[in-house]
């Protein structure tokens, strides 16, 4: 017997019962069944640890959790870290943690920012593989199964990611984005590094299945805008990226997404890490500096190190990076300038990787 057979009805019943005093009785009755069913699972480390950081996610979090629990691959643990939500997020997540022993719910006393919360779920999970799960995304039922199979078949691979179907607030499809990063699957470390540093991409490879032993050296993620790009470049030096062609993950594009809700560079910095509040962070300069420190600390051969250095010199001449460095300085006294320039670039030159490309393709 699996918890999935009674999970949904139990969670809804528990939430409905909170005002009538029946919740404790329901939880007691179900807890014995859960303990018997998963007694063996509790004594073993799951192969996959899934971390779901969330803040005020009441609108979508239940659907995200259900998509995890519906996976055809069941040897996982889901750790949810609530970043001091002020809505019903905690109530919803606690119900699932009572219904299924694979789900663990924790809550921060204060909102520490998105990146520290992302780091926290990585630290609290176990397993050979790890996956971040966004509270507003939906995993296809075979995502874990196929990703685990891919990494088991390629022990030198650090990441397995899939194509993405973007959806809107109601779940309607906006289109599929196949974001294979050319060169990221190379056997050559410098080639992989160059692919992640020089090519535009949406960073959603970081939401794929990660081999913990190969990504641990890139942790913790740093708290600035672009830290996900820096982390992916670090991971690329550790192992290959495997891309599955099917869209096994639905990513929700909605008005409350970080990229829409944070209007200027200062708000964006505080969203990433609460410790940035009121501070100048110069994220593009930090990103570039992190690339250099990553290569300096990696055990590269002399030839590979030289090639990564050449990649970082070339970086100035692609993707408007020299302009972005200058704009980073301007943003210290004119925070809205960065967002304005980014909107102009996307409208005139190229859409944002991922949802922007999908939306543009629908219009043509």
KOLLUMRO-429295 format. One record per atom (N, C-alpha, C): x, y, z. Coordinates in steps of 0.1 Angstrom, whole numbers, plus 5000, padded with zeros to 4 digits. Each point is the difference from the previous one (the first is absolute). Layout:
X	Y	Z $
...
This chain:
5008	4988	5000 $
4992	5012	5000 $
5009	5012	5000 $
4996	5011	4993 $
5007	5012	4999 $
4992	5012	5006 $
5007	5010	5005 $
4993	5011	5006 $
4992	5008	4990 $
5004	4999	4987 $
4993	5007	4990 $
4985	4995	4998 $
4997	4988	5005 $
4986	4995	4999 $
4990	5008	5008 $
5005	5006	5012 $
4991	5007	5008 $
5005	5014	5003 $
5011	5004	4993 $
5006	5013	5004 $
4991	5012	4997 $
4995	5001	4988 $
4992	5012	4996 $
4988	5002	5008 $
4992	4989	5002 $
4988	5001	5008 $
5003	5003	5014 $
5011	4995	5005 $
5003	5002	5014 $
5005	5015	5002 $
5008	5005	4991 $
5004	5014	5002 $
4989	5010	4999 $
4990	4998	4991 $
4989	5008	4999 $
4991	4999	5012 $
4999	4988	5005 $
4992	4998	5012 $
5006	5007	5012 $
5013	4999	5001 $
5007	5006	5011 $
4999	5015	5000 $
5001	5006	4988 $
4998	5015	4999 $
4986	5004	5004 $
4990	4992	4995 $
4987	5004	5003 $
4996	4998	5015 $
5007	4990	5006 $
4997	4997	5014 $
5006	5010	5010 $
5008	5009	4996 $
5008	5008	5010 $
4991	5009	5008 $
4988	5003	4995 $
4991	5009	5008 $
4991	4991	5009 $
4999	4987	4998 $
4990	4992	5007 $
5007	4992	5011 $
5013	5000	5001 $
5007	4992	5010 $
5002	4986	4996 $
4997	4996	4987 $
5002	4986	4995 $
5014	4997	4995 $
5008	5011	4998 $
5013	4998	4994 $
5008	4990	5008 $
5001	5002	5013 $
5008	4991	5008 $
4996	4986	4999 $
4987	4997	5000 $
4995	4987	4999 $
5003	4993	4987 $
4999	5008	4989 $
5003	4995	4987 $
5015	4996	4999 $
5008	5010	5005 $
5015	4998	5000 $
5004	4987	5008 $
4993	4998	5011 $
5003	4988	5008 $
4997	4987	4993 $
4988	5000	4994 $
4996	4988	4993 $
5009	4997	4988 $
5004	5010	4993 $
5008	4998	4988 $
5015	4997	5004 $
5005	5006	5011 $
5014	4999	5003 $
5005	4986	5001 $
4991	4991	5006 $
5004	4986	5002 $
5002	4993	4986 $
4991	5003	4991 $
5001	4994	4987 $
5013	5005	4993 $
5003	5013	5001 $
5012	5006	4994 $
5012	4993	5006 $
5000	4998	5013 $
5012	4994	5006 $
5003	4986	4995 $
4989	4992	4999 $
5001	4987	4996 $
5005	4999	4985 $
4993	5009	4992 $
5003	5000	4986 $
5015	5004	4997 $
5005	5009	5007 $
5013	5006	4997 $
5011	4997	5010 $
4998	4990	5008 $
5009	4997	5011 $
5014	4996	4994 $
5000	4993	4989 $
5012	4996	4993 $
5007	5013	4994 $
4992	5008	4994 $
5005	5012	4993 $
5006	5009	5010 $
4995	5001	5012 $
5005	5009	5010 $
5014	4996	5005 $
5003	4987	4999 $
5013	4995	5005 $
5011	5001	4990 $
4996	5004	4987 $
5010	5000	4989 $
5001	5015	4995 $
5012	5003	4996 $
5001	5013	4994 $
4994	5000	4986 $
4991	5009	4996 $
4995	5000	4987 $
5010	5003	4989 $
4998	4995	4988 $
5010	5002	4990 $
4999	5015	4995 $
4988	5006	5001 $
4998	5014	4995 $
4995	5009	5012 $
5007	5011	5002 $
4995	5010	5009 $
4994	5012	4991 $
4988	5004	5004 $
4994	5011	4992 $
4998	5011	5010 $
5004	5012	4997 $
4998	5012	5008 $
4991	5010	4994 $
4990	5004	5008 $
4990	5010	4995 $
5000	5012	5009 $
5007	5011	4996 $
5000	5012	5007 $
4987	5008	4996 $
4993	5006	5009 $
4988	5007	4997 $
4997	5012	5009 $
4994	5010	4994 $
4996	5012	5008 $
4987	5004	4994 $
4989	5001	5008 $
4987	5004	4996 $
4996	4993	4987 $
5000	4987	5000 $
4997	4993	4988 $
4986	4992	5001 $
4991	5006	5008 $
4987	4992	5002 $
4993	4997	4987 $
5001	5009	4990 $
4993	4998	4987 $
5004	4988	4993 $
5013	4996	5000 $
5005	4990	4991 $
5007	4988	5008 $
5003	5002	5012 $
5009	4990	5007 $
4993	4986	5001 $
4987	4999	5002 $
4994	4987	5001 $
5002	4992	4987 $
4998	5007	4988 $
5002	4993	4988 $
5014	4996	4997 $
5010	5008	5005 $
5014	4997	4999 $
5003	4987	5008 $
4995	5000	5013 $
5003	4988	5008 $
4993	4988	4995 $
4988	5001	4995 $
4993	4988	4994 $
5008	4995	4988 $
5006	5009	4992 $
5008	4995	4989 $
5012	4992	5004 $
5006	5004	5012 $
5011	4992	5005 $
4995	4987	5005 $
4990	4999	5007 $
4995	4988	5006 $
4994	4990	4990 $
4997	5005	4988 $
4995	4992	4989 $
5011	4994	4992 $
5012	5002	5003 $
5011	4994	4992 $
4999	4985	5000 $
5003	4995	4988 $
5001	4985	4999 $
5012	4994	5007 $
5010	5009	5002 $
5011	4996	5008 $
4998	5005	5015 $
5000	4991	5009 $
4996	5003	5014 $
5011	5001	5010 $
5012	4997	4997 $
5011	5000	5010 $
5005	5014	5002 $
4993	5008	5006 $
5004	5014	5002 $
4995	5006	5013 $
5005	5010	5004 $
4995	5008	5012 $
4998	5015	4995 $
4989	5006	5003 $
4997	5014	4997 $
5002	5008	5013 $
5009	5010	4999 $
5001	5009	5012 $
4995	5014	4995 $
4991	5005	5007 $
4994	5013	4997 $
5005	5010	5011 $
5006	5011	4995 $
5004	5011	5010 $
4992	5012	4997 $
4992	5004	5009 $
4991	5011	5000 $
5007	5012	5005 $
5001	5010	4991 $
5008	5012	5004 $
4992	5011	5007 $
4993	4995	5011 $
4992	5009	5008 $
4988	5006	4992 $
4993	4991	4993 $
4988	5004	4993 $
4990	5007	5009 $
4992	5009	4994 $
4989	5007	5007 $
4987	4995	4995 $
4999	4991	4991 $
4987	4995	4995 $
4998	4985	5005 $
4992	4992	4993 $
4997	4987	5005 $
5010	4989	4995 $
5012	5005	4996 $
5010	4990	4995 $
5003	4990	5011 $
5003	5004	5012 $
5004	4991	5011 $
4989	4990	5003 $
4987	5004	5000 $
4989	4991	5003 $
4999	4989	4989 $
5002	5004	4988 $
4999	4991	4989 $
5011	4990	5000 $
5012	5005	5003 $
5012	4991	5000 $
5000	4990	5012 $
4996	5005	5011 $
4999	4992	5012 $
4991	4988	4998 $
4989	5002	4993 $
4990	4990	4997 $
5007	4989	4992 $
5008	5003	4990 $
5006	4990	4992 $
5011	4993	5008 $
5007	5007	5009 $
5010	4993	5008 $
4994	4990	5009 $
4988	5002	5005 $
4993	4991	5008 $
4994	4988	4992 $
4997	5002	4988 $
4994	4990	4991 $
5011	4990	4994 $
5012	5005	4998 $
5010	4992	4993 $
5013	5002	5007 $
5006	4989	5005 $
5013	5001	5008 $
5012	5004	4991 $
4998	5000	4987 $
5011	5004	4991 $
5001	5016	5000 $
4990	5006	5006 $
4999	5015	5000 $
5004	5005	5013 $
5010	5009	5001 $
5004	5007	5012 $
4998	5015	4998 $
4994	5006	5010 $
4997	5015	4999 $
5007	5007	5011 $
5007	5011	4996 $
5007	5008	5010 $
4997	5015	4997 $
5001	5008	5010 $
4996	5014	4998 $
5011	5009	5006 $
5004	5010	4993 $
5010	5010	5005 $
4993	5010	5009 $
5006	5005	5010 $
4994	5010	5009 $
4998	5013	4993 $
5010	5003	4991 $
4999	5013	4992 $
5003	4996	4986 $
4997	5009	4991 $
5003	4999	4985 $
5015	5003	4999 $
5008	4990	4996 $
5014	5001	4999 $
5004	5004	4986 $
4991	5000	4991 $
5003	5002	4985 $
5000	4987	4993 $
4999	5001	4987 $
4997	4987	4992 $
5013	4991	5000 $
5012	5006	4998 $
5011	4991	4999 $
5004	4993	5013 $
5000	5006	5011 $
5002	4992	5013 $
4990	4989	5002 $
4988	5003	4995 $
4989	4989	5001 $
5003	4989	4990 $
5005	5003	4988 $
5004	4990	4991 $
5011	4992	5006 $
5010	5006	5006 $
5011	4993	5006 $
4996	4991	5011 $
4990	5005	5007 $
4995	4992	5012 $
4994	4987	4996 $
4992	4999	4989 $
4994	4987	4997 $
5011	4991	4994 $
5010	5005	4994 $
5011	4991	4995 $
5007	4994	5013 $
5002	5008	5010 $
5007	4995	5012 $
4992	4990	5007 $
4987	5001	5000 $
4991	4992	5008 $
4996	4987	4993 $
5002	4999	4987 $
4997	4987	4993 $
5012	4991	5000 $
4997	4987	4997 $
5010	4990	4998 $
4998	4993	4987 $
5009	4992	4996 $
4998	4992	4988 $
5011	5002	4990 $
5002	4991	4991 $
5010	5001	4990 $
4997	5011	4990 $
4987	5002	4998 $
4996	5011	4991 $
4991	5010	5007 $
5000	5012	4995 $
4993	5011	5006 $
4993	5008	4989 $
4988	5005	5003 $
4992	5009	4991 $
4993	5011	5008 $
5002	5012	4995 $
4992	5011	5005 $
4986	4999	4992 $
4990	5003	5008 $
4986	5000	4994 $
4994	5014	5003 $
4996	5007	4990 $
4994	5013	5003 $
4986	4998	5004 $
4995	5009	5009 $
4987	4998	5006 $
4988	5003	4990 $
5004	5006	4988 $
4989	5003	4990 $
5002	4992	4987 $
5009	4990	5000 $
5002	4992	4989 $
4994	4986	5001 $
4999	4993	4989 $
4993	4987	5001 $
5009	4990	4993 $
5004	4989	5007 $
5008	4990	4995 $
4992	4989	4993 $
5003	4996	4988 $
4994	4989	4994 $
5002	4987	5007 $
4991	4991	5000 $
5001	4988	5008 $
5013	4991	4998 $
5006	5001	4988 $
5012	4992	4997 $
5013	5008	5001 $
4999	5012	5005 $
5012	5008	5000 $
5011	4994	5009 $
4997	4996	5012 $
5011	4994	5008 $
5005	4987	4995 $
4990	4991	4995 $
5004	4987	4995 $
5010	5001	4988 $
4997	5008	4991 $
5008	5002	4988 $
5013	5007	5003 $
5000	5009	5009 $
5012	5008	5004 $
5009	4991	5008 $
4995	4992	5009 $
5009	4990	5007 $
5006	4991	4991 $
4992	4994	4991 $
5005	4990	4990 $
5012	5007	4992 $
4998	5012	4996 $
5010	5007	4992 $
5013	5002	5007 $
4999	5004	5013 $
5012	5002	5008 $
5007	4987	5004 $
4992	4990	5003 $
5005	4986	5003 $
5008	4995	4988 $
4996	5003	4988 $
5006	4996	4988 $
5012	5008	4996 $
5002	5012	5006 $
5011	5009	4997 $
5007	5004	5013 $
5008	4992	5006 $
5006	5004	5013 $
5009	5012	5000 $
5004	5005	4988 $
5008	5012	4999 $
4991	5013	4998 $
4987	4998	5000 $
4991	5011	4998 $
4996	5006	5014 $
5000	5013	5000 $
4996	5007	5012 $
4985	5004	5001 $
4994	5002	4988 $
4987	5006	4999 $
4992	4992	4989 $
4987	4998	5003 $
4991	4995	4990 $
4988	5010	5000 $
4998	5007	4989 $
4989	5009	4999 $
4992	4997	4988 $
4988	5005	5000 $
4990	4996	4989 $
4995	5013	4993 $
4994	4998	4989 $
4993	5011	4993 $
4989	5005	5010 $
4996	5012	4998 $
4990	5007	5009 $
4988	5004	4992 $
4988	4998	5006 $
4988	5005	4995 $
4996	5012	5009 $
4999	5012	4994 $
4996	5012	5008 $
4985	5000	5000 $
4995	5003	5012 $
4985	5001	5002 $
4997	5013	5006 $
4987	5004	4999 $
4996	5013	5006 $
4994	4998	5014 $
4994	5010	5006 $
4994	4999	5013 $
4990	4989	5002 $
4992	4997	4989 $
4990	4990	5001 $
5005	4986	4996 $
5012	4999	4995 $
5005	4987	4996 $
5000	4998	4985 $
4995	5010	4992 $
4999	4999	4986 $
5014	5001	4994 $
5003	4992	4990 $
5013	4999	4994 $
5004	5013	4992 $
5012	5005	5002 $
5005	5011	4992 $
5010	4995	4989 $
5004	4988	5001 $
5010	4995	4991 $
5011	4992	5006 $
5007	4993	4992 $
5011	4991	5005 $
5014	5007	4997 $
5009	5000	5009 $
5013	5005	4998 $
5010	4989	5002 $
5008	4997	4990 $
5010	4989	5001 $
5013	5008	5002 $
5005	5000	5012 $
5011	5009	5003 $
5013	4992	5002 $
5003	4991	4990 $
5013	4994	5001 $
5011	5010	4997 $
5010	5001	5009 $
5011	5009	4998 $
5011	4994	4993 $
5002	5004	4987 $
5010	4993	4992 $
5014	5001	5006 $
5006	4988	5001 $
5013	4999	5007 $
5000	4996	5014 $
4988	5000	5006 $
4999	4997	5015 $
5001	4985	5002 $
4999	4992	4989 $
5001	4985	5001 $
5014	4995	4996 $
5009	5009	4997 $
5014	4997	4996 $
5007	4992	5011 $
5010	4992	4996 $
5009	4993	5009 $
5011	5010	5005 $
5001	5011	4993 $
5011	5010	5003 $
4994	5010	5010 $
5007	5002	5011 $
4996	5009	5011 $
5000	5014	4996 $
5010	5005	4993 $
5000	5014	4995 $
4989	5003	4990 $
4997	4990	4992 $
4989	5002	4990 $
4987	5002	5007 $
4998	4991	5010 $
4987	5002	5008 $
5000	5013	5007 $
5011	5004	5006 $
5000	5013	5007 $
4997	5011	4991 $
5006	5000	4988 $
4997	5011	4990 $
4986	5000	4996 $
4994	4988	4998 $
4986	5000	4996 $
4991	5006	5010 $
5002	4998	5013 $
4992	5006	5011 $
5002	5014	5002 $
5013	5005	4997 $
5003	5014	5003 $
4997	5009	4988 $
5002	4995	4988 $
4998	5009	4988 $
4987	4999	4993 $
4993	4989	5002 $
4987	4999	4993 $
4988	5005	5008 $
4991	5007	4995 $
4988	5004	5007 $
4991	4988	5003 $
4996	4999	5012 $
4991	4988	5004 $
4991	5005	5012 $
4990	4992	5003 $
4990	5004	5010 $
5004	4994	5014 $
5011	4993	5001 $
5004	4995	5013 $
4991	4989	5006 $
4991	4995	4992 $
4991	4990	5005 $
5006	4986	5000 $
5012	4999	4995 $
5008	4987	5002 $
5002	4998	5015 $
5001	5011	5008 $
5002	4999	5014 $
4988	4993	5007 $
4988	5000	4994 $
4988	4994	5005 $
4999	4985	4995 $
5010	4995	4994 $
5001	4986	4996 $
5004	4992	5012 $
5003	4987	4997 $
5004	4991	5010 $
5016	5001	5001 $
5005	5002	5012 $
5014	5003	5002 $
5007	4988	5007 $
5012	4997	4996 $
5008	4990	5007 $
5007	5007	5012 $
4995	4996	5012 $
5005	5008	5012 $
5015	5000	5001 $
5007	4989	4998 $
5014	5000	5001 $
5007	5009	4991 $
4995	5004	4989 $
5006	5008	4990 $
4996	5015	5001 $
4989	5003	5007 $
4996	5014	5002 $
5002	5005	5013 $
5004	4992	5010 $
5002	5004	5014 $
5011	5011	5001 $
5010	4999	4991 $
5011	5010	5001 $
4995	5014	4995 $
4989	5001	4993 $
4995	5012	4995 $
4991	5007	5011 $
4997	4993	5010 $
4991	5005	5011 $
5008	5006	5011 $
4994	5010	5007 $
4987	5005	4998 $
4999	5010	4989 $
4988	5002	4994 $
4998	5010	4990 $
5002	5013	5006 $
5005	5010	4993 $
5002	5013	5005 $
4988	5009	4999 $
4998	5010	5007 $
4988	5008	5001 $
5000	5012	4991 $
5001	4998	4987 $
4999	5012	4991 $
4994	4996	4987 $
4994	5009	4993 $
4994	4998	4987 $
5010	4994	4990 $
4998	4988	4995 $
5009	4994	4991 $
5008	4989	5007 $
4998	4998	5013 $
5007	4989	5007 $
4997	4986	4994 $
4988	4999	4995 $
4997	4987	4994 $
5008	4997	4987 $
5003	5011	4993 $
5010	4998	4988 $
5013	4996	5005 $
5005	5007	5011 $
5013	4997	5005 $
5001	4985	5005 $
4989	4996	5006 $
5000	4986	5005 $
5000	4990	4989 $
4992	5003	4990 $
5000	4990	4988 $
5014	5000	4993 $
5007	5011	5000 $
5013	4999	4994 $
5010	4992	5008 $
4998	5001	5014 $
5008	4992	5009 $
4997	4985	4998 $
4987	4997	4999 $
4996	4986	4998 $
5006	4995	4987 $
5000	5008	4990 $
5005	4996	4987 $
5014	4995	5000 $
5008	5006	5009 $
5014	4995	5002 $
5001	4987	5007 $
4989	4996	5006 $
5000	4987	5008 $
4994	4989	4991 $
4991	5002	4991 $
4994	4989	4993 $
4992	5005	4988 $
4996	4990	4992 $
4992	5003	4988 $
4986	5003	5003 $
4993	5007	4991 $
4985	5002	5001 $
4993	4991	4990 $
4990	4992	5005 $
4992	4992	4991 $
4987	5006	4998 $
4995	5002	4988 $
4988	5006	4996 $
4990	4990	4995 $
4988	4999	5006 $
4990	4991	4995 $
4991	5009	4991 $
4996	4995	4988 $
4992	5008	4990 $
4986	5003	5004 $
4994	4991	5008 $
4986	5002	5003 $
4997	5010	5011 $
4989	5007	4999 $
4997	5010	5010 $
4993	4993	5013 $
5009	4997	5009 $
4995	4993	5012 $
4998	5010	5012 $
5002	5012	4998 $
4998	5010	5010 $
4992	5012	4995 $
4990	5004	5007 $
4992	5012	4997 $
5004	5011	5009 $
5004	5011	4994 $
5005	5012	5007 $
4989	5011	4998 $
4995	5005	5012 $
4989	5010	4999 $
5005	5014	4999 $
4996	5007	4990 $
5003	5014	4997 $
4988	5008	5004 $
5002	5008	5011 $
4988	5007	5006 $
5005	5014	5005 $
4991	5008	5004 $
5003	5014	5004 $
5008	5001	5012 $
4999	4990	5009 $
5007	5000	5013 $
5014	4994	5000 $
5004	4996	4988 $
5014	4994	4999 $
5010	5011	5004 $
5011	4995	5005 $
5011	5009	5004 $
5003	5010	4990 $
5002	4996	4987 $
5005	5008	4990 $
4990	5011	4996 $
4987	4998	5004 $
4990	5010	4997 $
4998	5009	5013 $
5000	4994	5012 $
4997	5007	5012 $
5011	5009	5005 $
5012	4997	4997 $
5011	5009	5005 $
5004	5010	4989 $
4997	5013	5003 $
5000	5010	4990 $
5014	5007	4998 $
5008	4999	5010 $
5013	5007	4998 $
5011	4991	5007 $
5013	5005	4998 $
5011	4992	5004 $
5001	4998	5015 $
4995	5010	5008 $
5001	4999	5014 $
4990	4990	5006 $
4988	5001	4994 $
4989	4990	5004 $
5005	4986	4997 $
5006	4999	4988 $
5004	4987	4995 $
5011	4994	5009 $
5009	5009	5005 $
5011	4995	5009 $
4994	4995	5013 $
4991	5008	5006 $
4994	4996	5012 $
4992	4987	4999 $
4993	4998	4988 $
4993	4988	4998 $
5009	4988	5000 $
5012	5001	4994 $
5009	4989	5000 $
5005	4997	5014 $
5004	5010	5008 $
5005	4998	5013 $
4997	5012	5008 $
4992	4997	5011 $
4996	5011	5009 $
5011	5008	5005 $
5012	4994	5001 $
5012	5008	5005 $
5004	5010	4990 $
4995	5000	4988 $
5004	5010	4990 $
4991	5013	5002 $
4990	5000	5008 $
4991	5011	5002 $
5008	5013	5003 $
4999	5010	4992 $
5007	5013	5002 $
5014	5000	4996 $
5005	4989	4994 $
5014	5000	4996 $
5002	5000	4985 $
5011	5005	4995 $
5003	4999	4986 $
5007	4987	4997 $
4995	4993	4990 $
5005	4986	4998 $
5008	4998	4987 $
4998	5009	4990 $
5007	4999	4987 $
5000	4985	4995 $
4988	4995	4997 $
4999	4986	4997 $
5008	4995	4988 $
5000	5009	4989 $
5008	4995	4988 $
5015	4999	5003 $
5005	5010	5008 $
5014	4999	5004 $
5002	4988	5009 $
4991	4997	5009 $
5002	4988	5008 $
4999	4987	4992 $
4991	5000	4990 $
4999	4988	4991 $
5014	4998	4993 $
5005	5010	4995 $
5013	4999	4992 $
5011	4996	5010 $
5000	5006	5011 $
5011	4996	5010 $
4998	4986	5005 $
4988	4995	5001 $
4998	4986	5004 $
5004	4990	4989 $
4998	5004	4988 $
5006	4992	4989 $
5015	4998	5002 $
5007	5011	5002 $
5015	4999	5002 $
5004	4992	5012 $
4993	5002	5011 $
5003	4993	5012 $
4997	4985	4999 $
4990	4997	4992 $
4997	4985	4997 $
5011	4994	4993 $
5004	5006	4989 $
5011	4994	4992 $
5013	4999	5008 $
5003	5010	5009 $
5012	5000	5008 $
5000	4989	5010 $
4989	4996	5005 $
4999	4990	5010 $
4998	4986	4995 $
4998	4998	4987 $
4997	4987	4994 $
5014	4994	4996 $
4999	4986	5000 $
5012	4992	4997 $
5002	4998	4985 $
5002	5011	4993 $
5000	4999	4985 $
5015	4998	4996 $
5001	4993	4989 $
5014	4999	4994 $
5004	5014	4995 $
5013	5002	4997 $
5004	5013	4996 $
4993	5004	4987 $
4999	4991	4991 $
4993	5003	4987 $
4986	5004	5002 $
4992	4993	5008 $
4986	5003	5003 $
4999	5013	5007 $
5009	5003	5010 $
4999	5012	5007 $
5002	5012	4990 $
5010	4999	4991 $
5002	5010	4991 $
4988	5003	4991 $
4993	4989	4996 $
4988	5001	4992 $
4989	5007	5007 $
4998	4996	5013 $
4990	5007	5008 $
5003	5015	5002 $
5012	5003	5001 $
5004	5015	5001 $
4997	5007	4987 $
5002	4993	4989 $
4996	5006	4987 $
4985	5002	4999 $
4993	4990	5005 $
4985	5001	5000 $
4996	5013	5008 $
5006	5003	5011 $
4996	5011	5008 $
5005	5013	4994 $
5010	5000	4992 $
5004	5012	4993 $
4990	5003	4988 $
4995	4989	4994 $
4990	5001	4989 $
4987	5005	5006 $
4997	4997	5012 $
4987	5003	5007 $
4997	5015	4998 $
5010	5009	5000 $
4998	5014	4999 $
4993	5004	4987 $
5001	4992	4990 $
4996	5003	4986 $
4988	4993	4995 $
4993	4993	5009 $
4988	4993	4996 $
4988	5004	5010 $
4988	4999	4995 $
4988	5002	5008 $
4999	5013	5007 $
5006	5011	4994 $
5000	5013	5006 $
5006	5001	5013 $
5010	4991	5003 $
5005	4999	5014 $
5008	5013	5004 $
5008	5006	4991 $
5007	5012	5003 $
4990	5011	5004 $
4989	5001	4992 $
4990	5010	5003 $
4993	4997	5014 $
4998	4987	5002 $
4994	4996	5013 $
5009	5004	5012 $
5013	4998	4998 $
5009	5004	5011 $
4999	5015	5003 $
4999	5008	4990 $
4999	5015	5002 $
4986	5003	5006 $
4990	4993	4995 $
4987	5002	5005 $
4999	4996	5015 $
5007	4990	5004 $
5001	4996	5014 $
5004	5011	5009 $
5010	5008	4995 $
5005	5012	5008 $
4989	5011	5000 $
4993	5002	4989 $
4990	5010	4999 $
4988	4996	5010 $
4997	4987	5001 $
4989	4996	5008 $
5002	5002	5015 $
5013	5003	5004 $
5002	5003	5014 $
4994	5013	5005 $
4998	5010	4990 $
4993	5012	5004 $
4987	5003	4992 $
4998	4991	4990 $
4987	5001	4992 $
4995	4986	4999 $
4994	4994	5010 $
4996	4986	5000 $
4991	4996	4989 $
4991	5009	4995 $
4991	4997	4990 $
5006	4999	4986 $
5012	5005	4998 $
5007	5000	4987 $
5002	4986	4995 $
5004	4991	5009 $
5003	4986	4996 $
4988	4993	4994 $
4989	5001	5007 $
4988	4994	4996 $
4995	5006	4986 $
5001	5013	4999 $
4996	5007	4988 $
5009	4995	4988 $
5013	4999	5002 $
5009	4996	4989 $
4997	4985	4996 $
4997	4992	5010 $
4997	4986	4997 $
4988	4998	4992 $
4990	5008	5003 $
4987	5000	4992 $
5003	5005	4986 $
5008	5010	4998 $
5003	5005	4987 $
5008	4989	4992 $
5009	4994	5006 $
5008	4989	4993 $
4991	4989	4996 $
4991	4996	5008 $
4992	4988	4997 $
4990	5004	4989 $
4995	5012	5000 $
4991	5005	4990 $
5006	5002	4986 $
5012	5006	5000 $
5006	5005	4988 $
5009	4989	4994 $
5008	4993	5009 $
5010	4991	4995 $
4997	4985	5001 $
4997	4996	5012 $
4997	4986	5002 $
4991	4998	5013 $
4991	4990	4999 $
4991	4998	5012 $
5008	4992	5010 $
4995	5001	5013 $
5006	4992	5011 $
5000	4986	4996 $
5011	4993	5003 $
5001	4985	4998 $
4988	4993	5008 $
4993	4991	4993 $
4990	4993	5007 $
4986	5006	4997 $
4993	5005	5010 $
4987	5005	4997 $
4999	5011	4990 $
5010	5009	4999 $
4999	5010	4990 $
5001	4995	4986 $
5008	4989	4998 $
5002	4994	4987 $
4987	4993	4996 $
4994	4993	5010 $
4987	4993	4997 $
4989	5010	4997 $
4999	5011	5007 $
4989	5009	4997 $
5003	5007	4986 $
5012	5003	4997 $
5003	5006	4987 $
4996	4990	4989 $
5003	4987	5001 $
4997	4990	4990 $
4985	4999	4998 $
4993	5002	5010 $
4985	4999	4999 $
4994	5011	4991 $
5008	5012	5000 $
4995	5011	4992 $
5004	5000	4986 $
5010	4991	4997 $
5005	5000	4986 $
4993	4989	4992 $
